[in-house]
Amino acid sequence: METKRKYTDELGADKGAIHLMITRWCCCNCPLCCNKQYNLNTVPVATVEELKAAHTVMLTGGDPFAVDGILDFCSHLRHDYPNIKQLYIYTSGGLMSSNEDIIKHYDRFCTHVNGINFSPKTKYDYAAIRQMLKNRNFAISFFIHARSNRIILMPNDFMTREQQEEYIKSLSLEGLAFYGAKFDVEYREWQEEFQPNGGVWRRLSVFL
């Protein structure tokens, strides 16, 4: 049986920057997903003291948009821990576009987050992200509030690097930046041995 890695904080990691795992559920099945490399039971449960000391929280999973009530979760996190200055969410994009909170209350949702880190994995994810950013009402509300965003593109079996670059051009991110938002684009490679990049990883005591 394959032995999964035990999670430990990196030496000197900024414990005020917390990657908070709130769910295991994800609609993708990436062979080199970092969650498959670790024994998630070894990721420490976030404590009240840690959250009170945090300046940045990055919601991850799984995909946080698989959680019903993600809007309320973000609202309560902001209310209970006003010390958190930056709140980001990691998503592949598809579940965000179909989440009821986003569809019905995107204007309220956007006021709670400082940015979204998109990392599309499937054709549906790519199409969903483009559809959201091409929706004028959503895009305006999103970029007025979510000022620091990223789209991370990984190699896949249905798009070449050149096609990914053309996809980015089709999003017209320069025009969206008119509203004062930043949208960084990164091209990354899959890691056979995932290396955490800044901050610490924590999880909820019970996954949503």
Secondary structure, DSSP 8 states (H G I E B T S, - for coil): ----B-----TT--TTEEEEE-----S---TT-HHHHB-GGGS-B--HHHHHH-SEEEEESS-GGGSTTHHHHHHHHHHH-TT--EEEEEE-SHHHHH-HHHHHHHHHHHTT-SEEEE---SHHHHHHHHHHHH-HHHHHHHHHH--EEEEEE---SS--HHHHHHHHHHTTHHHHGGGT-EEEEEE----SS----SSEEEE-SS--
